[in-house]
Amino acid sequence: MAADEFQLDPAHAFQPGDYVKVRGYRGVAFTVLGLEVMYDDNGDESLTGRVRVRMVGDSRVFNEWPDELTRLERSQFCSDCGQTGCGHGREE
């Protein structure tokens, strides 16, 4: 599996493309990318249990535990900067 092909189990609470907030990053929205995958020396992969998320309006990727995430609706944050308190760029 290539690094850009992360898939979540359909039964998982969060799916790629979902918007979430992350405990400890107050006021910022993130997009779910998929599950974190680790590779051993043989190239075999295993899931860590953490979810890969990207900060909206930024290119940084973070790996967070699912219990640190809370779902957001698209109307709850600015699509330009990713801030939950910014009214600019919100879709109603």
DRENSE-123325 format. One record per residue: x, y, z of N, C-alpha, C, O, CB in turn; residue in three letters. Coordinates in steps of 0.02 Angstrom, whole numbers, padded with zeros to 5 digits, always signed. Atoms other than C-alpha are relative to their C-alpha. Glycine has a CB too. Layout:
// residues N
XYZXYZXYZXYZXYZALA
...
This chain:
// residues 92
+00042-00059+00000+00000+00000+00000+00045+00062+00000+00089+00068+00043-00048+00000+00061MET
-00039-00062+00004+00073+00169-00050-00022+00047+00055-00078+00043+00080-00008+00033-00069ALA
+00013-00046-00055+00083+00308+00078-00062+00042-00011-00093+00065+00038+00060+00045+00011ALA
+00058-00042+00014-00057+00404-00009-00064-00042-00009-00115-00015-00031+00012+00042-00061ASP
+00057+00043+00010-00177+00255-00012-00027-00028+00066-00050-00085+00069+00017-00057-00046GLU
+00025+00022-00065-00227+00245+00171-00075-00013-00003-00112+00027-00032+00016+00051+00055PHE
+00071+00017-00002-00394+00161+00199-00020-00015+00071+00018-00044+00110-00015-00061-00047GLN
+00027+00016-00065-00501+00149+00353-00052-00055-00007-00085-00060-00059-00031+00063+00034LEU
+00052+00051-00003-00611+00003+00399-00068+00037-00001-00076+00086+00035+00007-00046+00064ASP
+00065-00034+00004-00791+00051+00353-00036+00006+00068-00077+00050+00077-00045-00036-00048PRO
+00031-00003-00066-00842+00016+00533+00032+00052+00045+00006+00067+00098+00003-00069+00034ALA
-00036-00049-00040-00717+00145+00597-00042+00064+00005-00080+00080-00040+00069+00015-00030HIS
+00039-00060-00012-00790+00305+00668+00015+00056-00050-00029+00097-00064+00011+00025+00070ALA
-00020-00055+00044-00694+00419+00548+00023-00029-00067+00057-00081-00070+00057+00042+00031PHE
-00018+00021+00068-00673+00403+00360+00041+00055-00034+00035+00113-00016-00064-00016-00041GLN
-00037-00051+00037-00553+00490+00240-00047+00054-00027-00100+00039-00055+00040-00031-00058PRO
+00041-00057+00021-00622+00663+00200-00043+00029+00054-00069+00084+00046-00043-00021-00057GLY
+00038-00028-00056-00711+00684+00366+00039+00058+00029+00100+00061+00027-00012-00054+00054ASP
-00030-00056-00036-00679+00846+00459-00005-00012+00074-00057-00034+00099-00034+00067-00020TYR
-00003+00011-00072-00627+00838+00641+00037+00056+00034+00074+00094+00003+00033-00068+00016VAL
-00044-00041-00042-00556+00939+00783+00040-00049+00042+00017-00105+00056-00040+00052+00045LYS
-00046+00043-00037-00410+00867+00882+00012+00030+00069+00029+00089+00075+00067-00009-00039VAL
-00013-00023-00068-00394+00879+01070+00071+00027+00004+00119-00006-00018-00011-00058+00052ARG
-00065-00031-00006-00250+00996+01108+00016+00051-00054+00063+00090-00047+00053-00052+00000GLY
-00008-00049+00054-00266+01097+00947-00065+00040-00004-00105+00031-00049+00015-00035-00069TYR
+00062-00037-00007-00401+01218+00998-00012+00048-00058+00032+00085-00079+00002+00039+00065ARG
+00021-00048+00050-00495+01312+00864+00022-00014-00071+00016+00029-00114+00024+00066+00019GLY
-00025+00016+00067-00424+01221+00712-00034-00064-00025-00040-00113+00013+00077-00008+00000VAL
+00030+00059+00030-00508+01097+00594+00053-00041-00036+00104-00014-00060-00056+00020-00049ALA
-00045+00047+00034-00422+00944+00520-00042-00042-00048-00102-00050-00039+00038-00044+00051PHE
+00031+00048+00046-00462+00827+00375+00030-00068+00012+00091-00075+00017+00009+00023-00075THR
-00024+00068-00009-00450+00639+00401+00028-00026-00066-00004-00021-00118-00057-00046+00026VAL
-00033+00029+00059-00328+00557+00280-00006-00076-00001-00014-00106-00055+00073+00019-00001LEU
+00003+00072-00005-00335+00377+00342+00036-00023+00062+00045+00015+00109+00031-00033-00062GLY
-00034+00029-00058-00245+00262+00463+00076+00005-00009+00101+00001-00064-00021-00072+00010LEU
-00073+00001+00001-00061+00273+00509+00024-00071-00012-00001-00118+00020+00029+00029+00066GLU
-00029+00065+00015+00039+00129+00436+00074+00002+00015+00108+00049-00004-00013-00020-00075VAL
-00071+00007-00014+00209+00072+00499+00027-00057-00043-00008-00106-00056+00014-00013+00076MET
-00032+00052+00039+00330-00031+00396+00060-00027+00038+00099+00011+00067+00021+00027-00070TYR
-00058+00030-00033+00456-00155+00466+00058-00005-00050+00052+00018-00107-00018-00070+00029ASP
-00060+00004+00043+00629-00193+00394-00012-00041-00063+00024-00032-00112+00057-00031+00040ASP
+00016+00041+00059+00552-00319+00273-00050+00035-00047-00067+00008-00100-00028-00067+00022ASN
+00049-00036+00041+00429-00190+00205-00072-00021+00015-00118+00002-00019+00014-00011-00071GLY
+00068+00020-00019+00280-00274+00290-00032+00057+00039+00001+00089+00080+00001-00065+00041ASP
+00034-00056-00033+00150-00151+00350-00043-00025+00058-00066-00082+00060-00044+00038-00049GLU
+00045+00013-00055+00052-00144+00510-00032+00067+00020-00001+00120+00014+00036-00033+00061SER
+00035-00060-00021-00077-00021+00575+00017+00016+00072+00024-00029+00113-00077-00009-00008LEU
-00017-00021-00068-00034+00080+00730-00062+00013+00042-00058+00015+00104+00043+00062-00002THR
+00061-00017-00036-00215+00120+00776-00012+00075+00001-00066+00098+00021+00004-00025+00071GLY
+00009-00073+00002-00186+00307+00752-00028+00021-00068-00020-00014-00118+00067+00035+00014ARG
+00031-00028+00060-00277+00414+00623+00044+00057-00025+00065+00100+00013-00072+00024+00014VAL
-00039-00055+00031-00181+00525+00501-00049+00056-00018-00100+00045-00050+00038-00024-00065ARG
+00041-00059+00014-00254+00701+00491+00044+00056-00025+00102+00062-00007-00039+00021+00064VAL
-00035-00059+00026-00204+00859+00398-00038+00061+00022-00099+00065+00016+00007-00003-00078ARG
+00029-00063-00021-00234+01032+00467-00028+00037-00061+00008+00045-00111+00052+00043+00037MET
+00030-00037+00055-00355+01128+00354+00038+00066-00010+00051+00101+00039-00076+00014+00013VAL
-00037-00061+00015-00263+01271+00268+00074-00007+00010+00111+00043+00007-00026+00056+00042GLY
-00071+00014-00013-00094+01190+00304+00018-00067-00032-00027-00104-00052+00016+00000+00077ASP
-00020+00064+00029+00007+01045+00237+00026-00050+00051+00045-00106+00034+00053+00012-00053SER
-00027+00045-00052+00061+00971+00404-00047-00058+00013-00108-00049+00016+00013+00039+00064ARG
+00038+00061-00015+00005+00793+00440+00017-00022+00071+00075-00021+00091+00015-00056-00052VAL
-00007+00023-00069-00022+00728+00616-00030-00070+00006-00075-00088-00031-00034+00049+00050PHE
+00027+00066-00015-00053+00553+00684-00030+00004+00070+00006+00016+00119+00055-00056-00005ASN
+00036-00009-00063-00184+00555+00822-00041-00062+00017-00063-00099-00028-00045+00061-00002GLU
+00042+00055-00022-00278+00425+00925-00073+00018-00014-00092+00076-00005+00011-00016+00075TRP
+00070-00015+00016-00462+00410+00875-00039+00033+00057-00083+00074+00045-00036-00063-00018PRO
+00036-00031-00055-00521+00458+01050+00019+00073+00011-00011+00106+00054+00012-00039+00064ASP
-00020-00070-00003-00433+00626+01027-00039+00042-00052-00032+00103-00053+00075+00007-00012GLU
+00033-00033+00056-00545+00668+00877-00075+00008+00013-00107-00035+00042+00011-00038-00064LEU
+00071-00014-00002-00718+00747+00870-00022+00024-00069+00009+00069-00097-00018+00053+00056THR
+00024-00018+00067-00816+00759+00708-00024+00073-00002-00053+00098+00045-00057-00047-00022ARG
+00024-00067+00014-00850+00932+00635-00042-00001-00063-00027-00039-00110+00059+00051-00006LEU
+00037-00011+00062-00980+00983+00508+00037+00053-00040+00073+00094-00012-00075+00022+00015GLU
-00035-00047+00044-00917+01081+00358-00016+00073+00018+00026+00117+00008-00019-00014-00073ARG
+00020-00069-00016-01012+01236+00416+00031+00026+00066+00021+00084+00083-00075+00004+00005SER
-00027-00020-00066-00916+01240+00583+00070+00030-00003+00097+00046+00049+00001-00060+00045GLN
-00067-00028+00004-00750+01306+00516+00009+00036-00067-00029+00026-00114+00054-00054+00009PHE
-00017-00038+00060-00673+01422+00385+00038-00045-00048+00088-00076-00029+00042+00063+00018CYS
-00034+00042+00049-00623+01333+00225+00067+00029-00022+00108-00007-00050-00044-00010-00061SER
-00063-00031+00019-00481+01458+00196+00055-00011+00051+00110-00033+00034-00011+00074-00011ASP
-00052+00005-00051-00389+01457+00362-00008-00059+00047+00039-00077+00082+00001+00063+00041CYS
+00011+00058-00043-00467+01308+00452-00020+00016+00071-00029-00029+00111+00060-00040+00001GLY
+00018-00019-00068-00511+01407+00608-00075-00010+00013-00116+00005-00030+00020+00072+00015GLN
+00070+00010-00018-00671+01361+00697-00034+00065+00021-00096+00068+00022-00006-00052+00055THR
+00029-00063-00021-00697+01540+00755-00003+00052-00055-00030+00107-00045+00039+00028+00056GLY
-00002-00047+00056-00672+01624+00585-00062-00007-00042-00080-00062-00062+00063-00011-00043CYS
+00062+00002+00040-00830+01671+00489+00012+00004-00074-00033-00009-00113-00044+00056+00020GLY
-00015-00006+00071-00742+01700+00323+00007-00070-00031+00036-00114+00000+00066+00040-00011HIS
-00009+00063+00036-00752+01557+00197-00042-00057+00026-00030-00115+00009+00071-00020+00003GLY
+00045+00054-00025-00888+01461+00290-00054-00013-00050-00081+00032-00081-00031+00019+00068ARG
+00057+00020+00042-01014+01364+00190-00060-00011+00045-00054-00044+00096+00016-00064-00042GLU
+00061+00009-00040-01190+01371+00257-00039-00059-00024-00091-00074+00004-00044+00062-00003GLU
